[in-house]
Amino acid sequence: MQEQFLALKASAGSGKTFNLSLRFIYLLFQGANPHQILTLTFTKKASIEMHHRIYEHLKSLLQSFEQGTFESNDIYKALLQNGLSAKHISENIADVYANFIQSNPRIATIDSFFYSVLKKFCWYVGVSLKFDVGERNKNEIYEMFLGALSHKEIQEIARFCFAQGLSLEGFLSMLDRFSFLPNDVLKHSCSTKQNAKHLNLEQIAQKISENMAKIRDELIRQNAAPRAIKLFDKTFDDLMQTKEVKVNMLAQWSEHSYLTKSDLSSMDCVRDEIYELFAMYYSQKQGQILTQILHYLARYQQAQHKVMQRDNVLDFDTIGMKNYELLAQNIDRDFFYFRLDERITHILLDEFQDTSCMQYQILQPIIEEILAGNGRIGDRSVFMVGDEKQSIYMFRGSYAGIFEEATKNLTQENLGYNYRSSKRVIDFNNEVFSQCFEQYINQQYPFASTHNDGFVRIIESMPSKDSEYTKKSITEESAEYRQSLITQVYNELETLLQRGASEDEIAILVFDNKDILSLKEYIQAQMPKLNIVTETNSQLLEKKEVKILLNALKYIALDSKMQTQEYAQSVEYEESYFKMKGALKLYEKNISKLLGESYSHSVVNTIKSLRIRIDTPPSKAILSLIEALELAQSVSWRFLEISCEYRSIEEFLQELPTMLCQAPTQSNYGVKIMTIHKSKGLEFEYVILCDKLGGENHSKDKFITEYDKIHIKGLYYKMKHREVFDEAYKQALQTHTLHTNQEKRNVLYVAFTRAKYGLSVLMKPKGKFDILNLPHRLDEISLLPKAHKEQSLQNCQYLFHTMPKLGEQEDFIRVEQSREVLDIQSWRNIIFGSALHSVFELYLGYKMAIEDIQSILFNRYGFVLSLENIEQSIQKAVDCTQNVVFKKLLGAKHIACEVSYMMDNYLYRMDTLLYDKQEWIVLDYKSAAGDVDSQKQQVRGYMEFLKQKYLAKKECKTIRGFVVYPLKKQDEQFEEVLFDEVEA
């Protein structure tokens, strides 16, 4: 039987998601209500996957009982191992499955949960009910803050920044960070040590100088050596300017090599006073600095509040802060549960090591409420899953110590097997990281070992040396190591591809976003045909096309609400009617503005003509809007894709604010290059891990955060030599350094454990991997099994219809990049060819008028082509369609332009297809003769596809193909492509 209150320590690849799903299903069989199980993850992808896994497990379990195959079902076997009887499972599976699919399980991100809580209690923390979620516009906040300051205050800030070595941007970022810290922390950090002598900073400095002089005079009296006297012949300013304070001269002067012949026991009290004065100085200095910062912080928060009120938009940091104010300070706990509609009786927390102090303090009352009650596991339970070795978000406020503190009263279990990686990778990681983590538990390989069980390669960067006597500057040496690393990454990638690895299975992980572009440029120059996928930080919801669709959905939802009978009969109808009307007008204006059109009712008429209801599935509504508003772009399709998870527009709009999704990359297929932080939660067949190309980034943070279990205890301002004289600061600094160094190891652990079959580590001297003391390892990469078969017509996906306009062919198909720089005329020729293709598409496919085509082409290509060039392209294309050969080929056939199909994840596009029941003809337009053989071979590929897909099914009798040269003479424009055995 599973423990009622359980913390599961799940190392990388140990089956964390399976165990979370199992716990949820186990609770359902124990009689738990699905809606009362709060399951929180850190990403939307993880929450969707969790819901899908639970559904699939229950479905397969039910089917296995219906088919009599339940004994081989993994969930069935796991439930038996956890104490459920076969009879209990078989008698209840149908009801459990039905209850789950009919309920609305609370499986969400932690941000989404906080959003839903704030929606219910927003008035208690001064937030409007109708707030939206989005990115805070920090630049607007900065401008409003600075604009409200006087000239004198601006000068004060400038002097403060200069004195503290801060840029203005750094000062504003500091204010923004402090705006999300509890006020009690800031006030506590402002308090200074009691100054019984009532000395100011100048007087403290003077006292330190006087005491140093007393010790110097004592050494002179004892005829000490000049070098001993010189140690204390320093004023306060001298001490603060030295690169390193010699601690031993004060702390242990009886053991200092310069002072062994002197007796300074009579000066012990003077030394103690110096220490006390320094501690007093740092405390008072920190108090002054923080007091000044807090003065401007209040003004900054006013600007924040004004922008928030104006836009009615909160980001997740603000939502978290408002939840903290709500649950930690402002509301009775019993009332909180009453307003949540239904009590939360079970809580499942994923990736708990990534939780911040504030997030845990928000969840703590809910967890404690469950822990404090009585009852069996089916009535109430807590289940936390985490791995302190994968805590890598300290810069975002996560604190690994929270996992230990939160789980100390829970039963703790470890998952011992690694189901992700090969045996060699697992064994290597055990060897390396058992030296880095206390109480590290070696992971076990769960399958029978084979001779071909992965590889690990540790490769040290070795730049070429012109001469062993050549002296090089640090900059030159760094540049050589950088180039050596880049070259070795390419070599390792090339080796993997040559051994049979698919490009889709390879990930190159780096430490810095800046390194992604450097590696991509070099690799792409060497392998122009290689597809490379990089991450983008652009938010999907910020894209123009998505904003249009979002405004349209909000318009539909609000308009539908106003049309309902219940709303029309409500008491508030008259009062809110005009507000609703105003909101509709705003959505309408936003859509028109984003479409680049003047404000009119045409957009609304278009939307209303679609007759979309509020209960329409959002995917269906968005597809209709994309087609009606001509928004067929990659970001629109991505928006459509994520909407498929929801059942109604209303549900989709409610959840959407919590989805800050990434905009799509150009392709999902190819070699991935990303940072280690981006790779967390992912896995790849082959990982190439590259050391940092540049130097180490030193922290610019001016403050150290001190923690007390799950709370932020206080802040310490970094000041020169403070750790020498301030014991509390020294301890805080040591703890901070310990956590920072541990997180560096955690980052490496995450990186190493992304690899499934093979791991290659490319390192440089004094690089990121030095802390691991990696053993020498250089496994040979044998012939690797291909993940994908060679291109064949059997595994192609057919998309035979006239495609919506998504851009030019070059946007989708990998184009070999020329290494030569094109001259202006060559560039114009290429653009002219693109314009020529567009004319055929618009004239034949869309039956557009010549004047409309001219306008479109001028907007599309006018940055390169003159109006005369555009008119010429139109004339040449139209003349070609009047050619007697074209008319004969066309006859009474249908015309399809830009006909696309996918084969082995590549998109192919035929320029024009003429077809009827007898004959199908492919036309491929070329603006230049070029390599005629390759042009014909391209058309043969299209013909081969049509032959296998349609000719074999007798959907047509003959297939023909032509390369068309519109710029040639009429009798030379059509070159037929002969293809053996294409006729039936």
Phi, psi and omega in degrees: 000137180290149178291146182289320180238103193229135172247124184251118176269110189243103176291170184302133175076014187268007178090035182300313183295321178299317182289328174294315178298317179300317180299315180300313181294321178301317179296322178299319179289340176273003176099009181289146175281125183305324183286344180264005176261107179272113180246116185244132176239179181257348179227152178297322179301318181292323181290321178295317179297321180297312180299317181295318180299313181299315179300313182294321179296315180294319180297313181294325178294316178297315180295324181295326175289322179294328183263354180077022181248019189296334184295338179263001182283130185297317180294321178300314180295322179292321178294322176297316180297334180266015169101356178280145179273156177300322180296315180298318180294312183295325182284337188247350186301319182297315180292319179299315180297314181297316180297321182293312184288340179268349183264179176238081185299144178272073176250105190210171173283160179296325177294320180296320179296315179298323178299313181294325178294314182296327177300325182279334187235020190302325184295335182287344180236022173071034180242138179291146180298330187267024180292149175251164177254135178191184179281133173292135176275091185298325181298321178293321178296315179301314182296317180294320180297309183294325181293338181272356182271151175280167178299322180296318180293323176298318178296321179297317178297319180298317179294320179298313181298319180295318182293327184262003180068036181249145168277164177298321178298320178295321178295317180294321177296324178296316177299319181296319179295316182294335181293348179249017174257144177301142183299325183295328178295315182293318180294319179297321181289340178281335185294141183252158176296146183301126181254086185297334183272356178053048180262143172270180185299318180296319180292322176298315179299319180295318179298320179297316179298320180295319180291323175298322179294324178298317180292320178300315182296324179295321178293322177297318179300327181272008182056042178292162180295148180306322182292331176289318179296322182297332179303327185249004178275057185223138173274176177303315181297322178298316180299318183287341181268343181292149181293325181209123177286129178283097186302321187297335182292338177249314186290318184223059187290342177291341181254357182289135186299331180279345190243008185297332182269001182251152177246105184251020181299330180289345182261006182302318181293328178292316178300317180298322179293325177298315178299315181296319180294319179297315179299320178296318181299311182296319180296315181292321179296317178297319179300317179297315182296313181293324178298319178294319179295316182295329176300314180280337178297320179299319178292323180294317180295329174297316178296318176303314183295321180295316179295320179297316179294320181294313183270342184054040182236131175240143171265175186291331175297316180292320178298318177298318180295320179293323175297320179298314178299322183292302188279332182272341189225320200256357192218145177288136186295320179296319179294324178301312180294323179298319182284345178285004178077301179230141183293147173269115183253345178223142178226130177240122184242124181259152177049049188293341180292344181269003183287139176272166179302316182294317179299317180292322180294332175289318182281339187304316179300323179292315180297315181295326177298319180289317182295329185283340184277167177258163177132169181276179183296330178289344181267321182200146180195159175229135182220116180242137178236132179193174179208107183300337179290346181250021176276107187228019184241041179298328180293342177259005176102357178288150184220113187299333181296341180294321181299316179295316182292318185288336185254006186294335180260008179256156171292134184245136178226155178244144172265120191266343185260150173248112182266003185263309195261162176289165184297320181296319179294316180298311181299319180296315180296323175299315181298317184284311191272349172294339177274349187257336186237132174293144179057032176292133179253120180300134176278147182251148177274122190276355186244170177291131182286145176237171180290338183248075189239043173100181180208155174226132182228123176249113187239122180267135181293127181230091179293149180292145180242124180293321180201141181292344180264355181285125177271134182236146178287166178299322180296316180295319180295319178298319180296323179292316178296322179299311181293325179297318179297315180300316180296319182291326174299314179298315181298318180293320178297315180298320179298315179300315181295320179293330180278357174111004178290143175278144181298333180289344184265356189254135174233135173254116183256136182230170182265339189226140178302326182295332182287338182299311183295320181299314180293318182298315182298317182292312182296319181294326178293326180277326182233078184301331183273355181284133177273127182237131181248126176238156180279151175237147179267003180291134181275135181301320184289351178267355180286143186302312183299322180289324176299320178298312181297321181294317177296323179295318178295320178295323177298313181298316182296314182291318179297319178296320180297320181291338182274347184289149181294322182299319181292318182297331182266356184288155181297326185279000189303307184296321183292321186262353185303312184290329175294318178297317179299318178297320178296319178299317179299321180296314177301318181297316179294320179300316181297314181298318181295316181292330177281352180076025180250157174290151184294124177204177181272001184296322181295314179297319178299321178297315181294316182293329181294340180284343178054049180273127179267161181296331181269007176294137174304132185301328179297319179293318180295315182294320178299317178297319180292320178301315181290317184290323183262004177056057182247033184285084177232164184299323180292328178294318179295323178295317177299318177298319182298314183288338179288343183295344181282353189241155188262335182217159179299319182299315179296318181297314180295327179291322182274337188303320181302338182270003186259052185297077188283154176278142175294149185291147173279176183296331182204152175267359185245134178137179178292130181267133171238119184206166176284160179298320180298323179291333185278349183301131182091354180253169175214149183221146180300315181230130179241128170252114184255117186255132175299164180296129183290323180261195179280176182287137175273114180277142183297133177262004181291129183273352184236148172252133179265131178253132183250149172231095184059251183259008183245151169279116185281318182180181180239148174235130178276131181287127176219151186301129176066014184296324183294342180286323189248346184244103187295320180296318178294321180300316179294318178297320180293318179298317178296317179298316179296320178300313179294321180296315179294324178293321179294327175300319177292323178299318179300318179292323177298314178301315181297313183295327186272006173283339186281133177267304185255315184224142180231126175239124181246120180252113190236159177235160177299140180057038180258198185292339186265359183301326184292348181266342185050057187297135176286156178292133180203128179213073178294146176282140177268106179279181180298125185263143178291136178287137180278334183235142179286164176299156181305129179214159181283346184286332183250039177259154179248125186268134180232050190285092169197166178289115186290144169297154185291109180251000184125188181276164183303325183295341180287341189245325186260138180295125183250133178295126184273132177281139179274353180270145177279124183284142172280171187299319183293320178297320178297317179296323179297320178296315179295322178298320177298320177296320179296320179299316177299319181297323180298313179302317181296313183287323184283315182273317186280318184256358178054041183280153175287155183301317183295325177291319178299318180299318179296316181297315181295323181293321176293325187276321188235007183295344179289344179238316186267143174281167178300326178295318177299317182294316177299322179295318180296321179295315182297318181295318181292316180296318178301322181296322179288345178267356178301138182302326179295315180299314182298322180293318179294322183290308182051236179254019184287159172280157179240130172234128180250151180051054180277126187242152171210155180249140178216121183053042176068018173247139180263124177248148184221122174273136181297309181213142175233121174259130187209148166211193184288343183263317192216138174241132184233126177265130175242127179237117187272137177229131179275349177215154183295309178056215178275097186299320181298316180291326176297317179292322180297325177298316179293323178299323178299317177297317182294321179298318177300311181296324180298310184290327187273325189237320180296320181295333179268006177061032174277348171208167184253330184222141175236130178230162179216147180220139165267127185248128180246089186297337184273353179274176175295157186303322183280358180244006189283331186248115180248110183285143179259116180276138182217116186297142171060033176272344178272144182288000000 
